[in-house]
Amino acid sequence: MSKERLRELLAELSTELSEASDIDADTRELLGQLHDDIDRITGEEPSSAVERAKSLESRFAANHPVAERIAREFADVLAKMGI
């Protein structure tokens, strides 16, 4: 899996959440931090990105199944990249 796929998934997640009215400020901040993590990935990938992706996944489990699936795939891609 590539960094391009991570960016695609993050864009999908952002699009999905832009249509949701019930996303709290903390969750939006977490998504922003995840964006920052991915932007910083060059040679040394931050393990915090996996933790943030998993946190987003659990927040979306009940009310946002599409967002949950995207966050889960995002965390899986990071794990497969060895992050």
Buried (B, 14 or more C-beta within 10 A) or exposed (E): EEEEBBBBBBEBBBEBBEEEEEBEEEBEEBBEBBBEBBEEBEEEBBEBBBBBBBBBBEBBEEEBEBBBBBBBBBBBBBEEBEB
